[in-house]
Amino acid sequence: MISLKQQDFTIEAMADLKDKRVLAFQDASKIFPDLGWLHKANPLYQEMANQESQVALLFKQRVDLIVLDRSIFYYWRNSINYVNTGAGVTFHELSSISAMEVDSPTQTVFKDKTLRDDFNFGLQRLRDTGLYQKIVSRYLRGCAQMGRHMDYRLSEFR
């Protein structure tokens, strides 16, 4: 969970969220049982499919906390240019959400078998050579640096 640092929230349990404007990703309450409870207990709890909007609404102070993957948050924070995203944030770690690993329901679908096979081959080569992990690490490191625009080229990883 992510909030603006200026809010100075102390979130130690789900009950601390009963009076907060919480905005989660779509179907979060189906994935995390505690968010299912919060969905019923807190009339200010909402879910939204558009994760870019989640981040924008946090920085516009229209919500108190967002439930969003850290990497996705950093991506949108660095991509949004219509809202000031420079304010400090706090990541709240609740064991019932943060420590739980879930399989992403997101899949890549190809209509063309050849394109799919080429993609899978290229992705496997990136993984086998270690380049995939370098790209991910570089991306996450770049995202973590607030306000820094990311423009990494594959040539930097050779």
N, C-alpha and C positions, 0 to 999 in steps of 0.2 A: 504494500500500500504506500502511496506517495502523497505527501501534503506539502504545502508551502512552509518553509522554515519559519516564516514570520508568524504563523498560526501557533507555534509552540505547543502542539498537541502531545500529550502523553497517551500513547495507545499501547496498552499491555494485554488487553483481552477484547474479544468481540463485543462485550457489553459496553466498552468505552465508545463504541460507534453508534449506539442507539439514537443519539441526537445529532449525528453528523450527516452532512450531505455527501453521500458516498456514491461514486459513479464507477461501475465495473464494466468490464468487457461483456459482450453478449453471451448469455448462458453461463456466466460465472457461478450463479447460484445453483446450477445443475451439476457443475463440476466440483465445487467445494461445498460440502454440507454446512459448514458454518456460515457461509454466505447465503445459503438457503434459509437458515434461521434468521439472519439479519434482514433478508428480503421481507420476511413476514413481520419482524419486530420493529422495523424502521420505515416509516412512510416516506422518508427522504432518500431511501436507497433506490437507485436506478441502474439499468444496464443499457449499453449502447454498442452497436456494431462498429461505428466509426471511431477508431482509436486516435486518429489525428484530432478529432473534435474533443475527445476526452482530455488530451493534453492541453489544448487551447482553453477549454473550460476551466481547468485547474488554474492556469496562469491568469485568466480573466476573473478569478475568484468567484466563479458561479457554482463551484462545488468545493467541498472541504478536502476530500481525499479521492484518489482514483486507484482502482485495482487494475494493474497493468504490468506486463512483463518489463523488467528493467531495461532490456535491450531495445524493446519497442518504444519505451518512453524516451530513451536517449535519441533514437532515430528521429522521432517526431519533434522532440525539443530542438534538435539541430536543423530540422527541415522547415519548420513553421516560420514564416517571415511576416505574418500579419498580426502577430501578438508578441509582446515582449516576453520572452521566455528566460530572461536572465536572472530571475529571482532564485534564491537558494531553496532547495527542497530537502525534505527529510524522508528517508525510506523507513517505514515501520515494518518490522519483521514480526509477524504473528505465526507461531509454529503451525497452526492449523491450516495456514495458506502457504506461507513462504517455504516451508520445508517439504511440502508435498510435491512430488514430481508427477506430472500428468502427461499423457500422450496428447500431442496437439491434434485436434480434429482436422487441421488444415492439410490438404494434399495438393500436389501439383498434378494436373491432368493434361494429357496430350491427346489431341485428336489424330495425330499422325504418328504411326509406330516408328518410322525412321527417325523422326525428330526426337521422340522419347528415348530411343536407343542411343542416339548421338549424345543427348543430354546426360544420360546415365553413365555413358562411357567417359565423357569429359569430367563429370563430377567425381567419378572413381579415380581418374588420373590425378585430379587435384588432391584428393584425400591420400592417395598412395605416395605422392611426392612431398606431402606435408604443407603444400601451398594453401590448401583449404584452411587449415588451422591458423596459418599466418594471416590470411585475409580476415578471418573471424576475429582473431586477437587484435589486429590492427584496427578493425572497425570498432570493436568494443572500447579500445583505448582512445580512439578518436572521439567516440560518442561521449565518453566520460569527461572529456575536457569541455566544460561549459562554454557555449557560444562559439566554438571552433567549427567552422564549416568543413565538412569532410569532402575531399576530392582526391581519393587515392587511385592510382593507376596500377594495373597489374605489373607494369615494368618495375615498380618499386620493390616488388617481392622476388625478383629474379636474382 
